[in-house]
Amino acid sequence: MLAMKITIFGKGNMGQAIGHNFEEAGNTVEYYGSHDHATDLGQIVIMAVPYPALKSLATQYANELVGKIVVDITNPLNFDTWDELVVPADGSAAQQLQEQLGQSTVLKAFNTNFAATLKSGKNGDQTTTVLVAGNDQAAKDTFSDALKGSPLTVVDAGALKRAREMEAMGFLQMTLAANKKISWNGGWNLIHG
């Protein structure tokens, strides 16, 4: 595999944990915060920001994102109530982003993972599973290839419309952790039987 340049918008726990895995796989990673000005974006661009920041970030960098693989990690929940998703029931944040960035390829990934399980590569005693959804198979393959050599297992979850279910899973996982039903070191995983 050829090493790639990965751009991550977001310097928080998720951005750092995701970047760690791309670095483990031999890629170069650049991080940008909300006040930084990004130039020369990588082939894969990770949007490791809260959902409310997604639209403005995509607007700001629309020209630079043309032709890029853009990975949306957000869970579009109502952060005031923690009791609902704020996208239409038949849509997703990722689908909204794809509509906004018509000349980019949007993938949904990492939203069903917590930073701790990404950082350690383990979910309990199992390897951490990263689900990825998107309409472009070549982009999903590129994404998976960029993580080969990391401790993560990438599973193709299907077309971008599967982001609806992934966001619902991510939302449920976050509410379970916030209500102390699970820890922030746990979460969903696939067991290949």
Order of alpha helices (4+ residues) and beta strands (2+ residues): beta-alpha-beta-beta-alpha-beta-alpha-beta-alpha-beta-beta-beta-alpha-beta-alpha
